[in-house]
C-alpha cells in the first residue's frame, strides 16, 4: 500500500512541476458496457444475468505521465428466485484512479499505480439480512497500445488489486447492526479494444472482464464473488492539447 501511494504521489508531483513546459492533453470520456456475469454475496444465492453499465472517464496527459479517473455509478442486479424476504439483490459503485508512466519513447507500453474505491451492498432473500462494504485499495496497472494503420490502434489494459481488504457491515431484517465480518481477497480487471481517432473524438469497441473474490479473514468463508465480462463502447472527447516551452 505504501509503495502504491508513494508512486501515485511522485507521479502527481512530477506532472505538476512540468505542466508549464510540457506536452499536455485532456480527454473526457463516456464508457458503456453490456455485461454478463455472476455475483455471490455473503450468505446469498448466486445472482446471474445481463446488465448494462456506464462510466465517466477523465484523462490528463503531461509528457509521459497520465492521470486517469474512471467512475461507475451504482449498478444493481436482482436474482431470479424469491424467498421469504423477497428477491436477493446486489449493487455496486466503483472509482478507479491511476497514474501511469510511458515506458518507451512512443508510450506504447505504460505502467503505474493508484487506488480503487468500491461500495458493495447485498440483500439475502432467505433471512432479509443486508451487508455493506466500502473498500479503498491500491491498484497496479499495465497498459499497451499497438498502432495499426493511420489513426487506428489496439489497446489493452490490466488492473490488479492484490490485497483487497474491507470490513463487511451486517444488518438483520429489522435494520439492527450485527457483528462485522472482516474480509480479504484480490481482483483482476482486464480489457482489450479496437480504436480509431477522429479529429475531436476517439472511439473504441472492445471487451472487458472482471474477477473479484473476497473471503472472511477469520473463517475463510466466501464473502463476495463477482465474475463477468462483456462488450464495451467508448468515446473520448479531446478537450484540448498544447505545448508550452
Secondary structure per residue as TSV (DSSP state, phi and psi in degrees):
chain	resnum	aa	ss	phi	psi
A	1	X	-	360.0	-41.3
A	2	X	H	-65.2	-38.5
A	3	X	H	-63.0	-44.3
A	4	X	H	-63.5	-43.6
A	5	X	H	-64.2	-41.4
A	6	X	H	-65.8	-41.8
A	7	X	H	-63.1	-43.7
A	8	X	H	-60.9	-47.4
A	9	X	H	-66.9	-41.9
A	10	X	H	-63.2	-42.6
A	11	X	H	-64.5	-39.2
A	12	X	H	-65.2	-40.9
A	13	X	H	-63.9	-43.2
A	14	X	H	-63.3	-41.7
A	15	X	H	-63.5	-43.7
A	16	X	H	-66.6	-38.2
A	17	X	H	-74.7	-20.9
A	18	X	H	-109.3	-2.0
A	19	X	G	-59.9	-33.8
A	20	X	G	-70.5	-17.8
A	21	X	G	-128.6	17.9
A	22	X	S	-115.8	165.6
A	23	X	E	-71.2	125.9
A	24	X	E	-132.5	155.5
A	25	X	E	-154.5	154.1
A	26	X	E	-131.7	128.6
A	27	X	E	-123.4	141.2
A	28	X	E	-120.9	123.8
A	29	X	E	-120.2	155.9
A	30	X	E	-120.4	126.7
A	31	X	E	-121.3	126.9
A	32	X	E	-126.0	153.9
A	33	X	E	-152.6	151.0
A	34	X	E	-117.5	113.6
A	35	X	E	-117.8	137.2
A	36	X	E	-115.0	136.3
A	37	X	E	-174.7	-175.2
A	38	X	E	-130.3	134.7
A	39	X	E	-120.1	134.2
A	40	X	E	-127.9	117.3
A	41	X	-	-98.0	175.6
A	42	X	T	-60.5	112.2
A	43	X	T	78.9	0.9
A	44	X	-	-93.0	154.1
A	45	X	-	-71.8	151.4
A	46	X	-	-59.2	141.7
A	47	X	E	-116.6	116.5
A	48	X	E	-121.3	151.1
A	49	X	E	167.8	-174.2
A	50	X	E	-119.2	124.7
A	51	X	E	-133.2	146.9
A	52	X	E	-84.0	154.4
A	53	X	E	-145.1	162.7
A	54	X	E	-149.7	156.5
A	55	X	E	-148.8	157.6
A	56	X	E	-109.2	137.0
A	57	X	E	-122.8	150.2
A	58	X	E	-140.3	130.9
A	59	X	E	-132.4	126.9
A	60	X	E	-118.2	120.9
A	61	X	E	-107.3	134.5
A	62	X	E	-134.1	102.6
A	63	X	T	53.0	-120.4
A	64	X	T	-84.7	-7.3
A	65	X	E	-101.1	136.1
A	66	X	E	-136.6	130.4
A	67	X	E	-96.7	129.4
A	68	X	E	-129.6	128.6
A	69	X	E	-119.7	135.0
A	70	X	E	-138.2	117.7
A	71	X	E	-119.3	131.1
A	72	X	E	-111.0	115.4
A	73	X	E	-67.3	176.1
A	74	X	E	-60.5	124.7
A	75	X	E	-114.9	130.9
A	76	X	E	-120.8	150.4
A	77	X	E	-140.6	148.4
A	78	X	E	-124.8	138.8
A	79	X	-	-70.3	158.4
A	80	X	S	-75.7	-35.1
A	81	X	S	-81.7	173.7
A	82	X	-	-142.8	140.4
A	83	X	B	-120.4	-164.8
A	84	X	T	-58.4	-25.2
A	85	X	T	-114.3	31.5
A	86	X	B	88.9	-149.2
A	87	X	-	-96.0	145.3
A	88	X	-	-67.2	146.3
A	89	X	E	-146.5	161.9
A	90	X	E	-148.4	149.3
A	91	X	E	-139.7	152.2
A	92	X	E	-143.7	138.3
A	93	X	E	-135.0	151.7
A	94	X	E	-152.6	145.9
A	95	X	E	-135.4	121.3
A	96	X	E	-103.2	132.5
A	97	X	E	-132.3	118.1
A	98	X	E	-133.9	152.0
A	99	X	E	-120.0	122.3
A	100	X	E	-120.9	151.8
A	101	X	E	-123.8	134.1
A	102	X	E	-68.0	133.1
A	103	X	-	-97.0	-7.2
A	104	X	S	-136.6	172.0
A	105	X	T	-61.1	-33.4
A	106	X	T	-94.4	-2.7
A	107	X	-	60.8	33.7
A	108	X	-	-70.4	-30.3
A	109	X	E	-119.5	130.3
A	110	X	E	-134.2	148.5
A	111	X	E	-143.2	154.0
A	112	X	E	-177.3	-163.4
A	113	X	E	-153.3	169.2
A	114	X	E	179.8	-150.5
A	115	X	E	-135.3	148.4
A	116	X	E	-118.4	137.1
A	117	X	E	-119.9	122.1
A	118	X	E	-126.3	139.0
A	119	X	E	-125.0	123.6
A	120	X	E	-124.2	140.1
A	121	X	E	-133.6	135.2
A	122	X	E	-128.1	143.8
A	123	X	E	-126.3	132.3
A	124	X	-	-96.3	124.8
A	125	X	T	-68.7	-22.8
A	126	X	T	-81.2	-36.8
A	127	X	T	-127.0	-0.4
A	128	X	-	75.8	5.9
A	129	X	-	-70.8	145.4
A	130	X	E	-123.1	139.3
A	131	X	E	-130.8	141.8
A	132	X	E	-124.6	146.4
A	133	X	E	-145.6	140.5
A	134	X	E	-124.9	125.7
A	135	X	E	-126.1	133.9
A	136	X	E	-121.1	118.9
A	137	X	E	-141.1	146.5
A	138	X	E	-69.6	143.2
A	139	X	E	-125.3	151.0
A	140	X	E	-119.1	137.1
A	141	X	E	-127.2	143.6
A	142	X	E	-138.2	130.3
A	143	X	E	-138.8	152.7
A	144	X	E	-143.0	143.8
A	145	X	E	-123.3	125.5
A	146	X	E	-109.8	109.4
A	147	X	E	-67.4	142.3
A	148	X	-	-110.6	-128.1
A	149	X	S	-79.2	-174.2
A	150	X	T	-55.1	121.4
A	151	X	T	66.1	15.5
A	152	X	E	-119.7	148.2
A	153	X	E	-161.1	166.8
A	154	X	E	-118.7	134.6
A	155	X	E	-124.4	135.2
A	156	X	E	-132.0	148.6
A	157	X	E	-149.5	146.7
A	158	X	E	-135.7	129.9
A	159	X	E	-114.4	131.7
A	160	X	E	-124.7	126.7
A	161	X	E	-111.1	95.3
A	162	X	E	-79.7	-11.3
A	163	X	E	-142.3	61.5
A	164	X	E	-66.5	128.5
A	165	X	E	-141.7	138.9
A	166	X	E	-156.4	173.9
A	167	X	E	-121.9	106.9
A	168	X	E	-74.4	120.4
A	169	X	E	-92.6	122.6
A	170	X	E	-112.1	134.2
A	171	X	E	-129.4	138.9
A	172	X	-	-79.8	-174.3
A	173	X	T	-70.6	-8.2
A	174	X	T	-101.8	-0.4
A	175	X	S	89.5	5.3
A	176	X	-	-77.3	138.7
A	177	X	B	-72.2	136.8
A	178	X	-	-109.2	-175.9
A	179	X	-	-64.9	130.2
A	180	X	-	-66.1	151.7
A	181	X	E	-120.5	103.7
A	182	X	E	-67.5	138.4
A	183	X	E	-131.7	156.9
A	184	X	E	-148.7	150.1
A	185	X	E	-178.3	-152.1
A	186	X	E	-153.5	163.1
A	187	X	E	-143.8	143.2
A	188	X	E	-128.1	128.1
A	189	X	E	-123.4	118.5
A	190	X	E	-133.5	148.8
A	191	X	E	-153.0	157.5
A	192	X	E	-148.2	141.3
A	193	X	E	-149.4	150.9
A	194	X	E	-100.5	129.6
A	195	X	E	-131.3	158.5
A	196	X	E	-144.4	144.4
A	197	X	E	-101.4	128.8
A	198	X	-	-97.3	-173.5
A	199	X	S	-69.6	-39.2
A	200	X	S	-118.1	-11.3
A	201	X	E	-139.0	139.2
A	202	X	E	-107.5	131.9
A	203	X	E	-110.9	143.8
A	204	X	E	-138.9	141.0
A	205	X	E	-128.9	129.2
A	206	X	E	-163.1	-156.4
A	207	X	E	-133.5	153.8
A	208	X	E	-147.1	141.1
A	209	X	E	-132.0	158.5
A	210	X	E	-142.9	136.8
A	211	X	E	-132.6	115.3
A	212	X	E	-132.2	119.1
A	213	X	E	-134.9	134.2
A	214	X	E	-136.4	151.3
A	215	X	E	-131.8	157.6
A	216	X	E	-63.1	127.6
A	217	X	T	-62.6	-36.1
A	218	X	T	-82.3	-42.9
A	219	X	T	-106.3	-17.7
A	220	X	-	81.4	0.9
A	221	X	-	-70.0	146.7
A	222	X	E	-63.4	132.6
A	223	X	E	-106.9	-52.3
A	224	X	E	-141.5	135.0
A	225	X	E	-136.4	122.2
A	226	X	E	-130.0	114.6
A	227	X	E	-131.6	127.3
A	228	X	E	-175.1	178.4
A	229	X	E	-168.8	167.9
A	230	X	E	-174.0	-173.8
A	231	X	E	-93.0	138.9
A	232	X	E	-121.1	150.0
A	233	X	E	-134.0	134.7
A	234	X	E	-144.2	141.8
A	235	X	E	-130.9	124.7
A	236	X	E	-110.7	115.6
A	237	X	E	-91.7	126.7
A	238	X	E	-85.2	109.8
A	239	X	E	-85.1	-18.5
A	240	X	E	163.4	152.5
A	241	X	E	-150.7	147.9
A	242	X	E	-162.4	164.6
A	243	X	E	-126.0	129.2
A	244	X	-	-126.3	111.9
A	245	X	-	-88.6	360.0
